[in-house]
Amino acid sequence: MSCQGKDSWPELVGVRGEEAAATIEQENPTVSAVILLDGTIVNALFLCNRVRVRVNTSGICVRVPRIG
């Protein structure tokens, strides 16, 4: 599936989740960033307007955020 705009943000691993979410939404206004605790079970539905920001218990992004 082809989505509009930037689709992954490897440079945000290690950044606070709130900062990562704001950067994602600024760099690709077609998406909404959702902050989740890493390990949270989610559905497998792929959406071009969603980016999941997975954070650890300290609120730091621990995986590359991607559209989906």
N, C-alpha and C positions, 0 to 999 in steps of 0.2 A: 504494500500500500504506500502511496506517495502522499506525504503531508507537506503543507506549506512551511517555508522558512527553515531556520536552524532546527535540527532534530535531536542533538545530544550535546552535553556540556561536561566533558571530562575535566575541564579546568576547575570545576566547582567541588570536586572531591576534596574534603578537608575544610570546607567553608561552612559557617553556621547555616542551618537550614533556612532561616528566614531571609538571609542575604542571598542564598542560592535561589530561592523562589522568586525574589524580587528581580534578580538578574535575568532569570529565564523569561519571566513575563515581559521584561523590558526588551530583551533581544528577539523575542518572538511573540508579538501581541496576539497571535491567534490561539495561544494556549493558556491554560490555567495550571499553576503549579500547586501540587498537593503534598504537604509534608507528612510523612509516615514514619513511625518507628520501624527500623529495619527488622524484618522477620514477621511483620504484620501480614496476615493472609488477605489477599485481594483477589477480585475476579480477574479472569484472563482476557476480558474484553478489551480490544485494541481501540483506542480513541485518538484521533489526530489532534484533539484540543486539550489533551491532558498530559502532564509530565509529573511523574511521581518522584519526589525528593526523599530518599530514604536516609534517615538520620539515626545515630546511636543515642544512648541515654543522655549524652552530653549535648545533644542537638546539633552534632556535626554530620555533614553529608558523608556517607560512607560508600556509596555506589554512584556510578555515572548516571546522572539524570538523563532520561530519554523520553521522547514522545511515545505514548502508548497508554 
